[in-house]
């Protein structure tokens, strides 16, 4: 990979990783509701899960989708349903009661951040992540060294992606102090949930059109 191509890939990885999308929206909301420490498994799941997917796509997993035409459509439909569920989870989240100084909250037990495995698996149904992987693998991996190129592309995304997604968690943690009022917090959470649900709309429309 030439220095010019590496620089272009690095810029693409940085811009695509730091711009808003389902991952960053959920990490931002988790930073607000759960703080940095409890969001670390979610953050690592996003970063390592995406890196693994980028490597897998670069090594030829895309051929599996061609061999089994219905597989990709099924994953997209599952992705729509799962992202709507995540939007509901964000909308109904509240920070731990101790952080609000309000004492115990019985309904809080099921409000938790995403786990490492959940965040890793989510990458395969995240439309922005999938498009980033396909674009990077097709545009930047050198055809004369596909295996080495796949590892280089995945490595660049890991190095560029980690600080970008961590920044969204940090921004969420900074906003947490401004959202201690329950009404403001609920309004914020439902606004983030609406944005996440809106990001699903184009894919949902394609899924419905493909089904009929």
Secondary structure, 3 states (H helix, E strand, C coil): CCHHHHHHHHHHHHHHHHCCCHHHHHHHHHHHHHHHHHHHHHHHHHHHHHHHHHHHHHHHHHHHHHHCHHHHHHHHHHHHHHHHHHHHHHHCCCCCHHHHCCCCCHHHCCCCCCCHHHHHHHHHHCHHHHHHHHHHHHHHCCHHHHHHHHHHHHHHHHHHHHHHHHHHHHHHHHHHHHHCCHHHHHHHHHHHHHHHHHHHHHHHHHHHHHHC
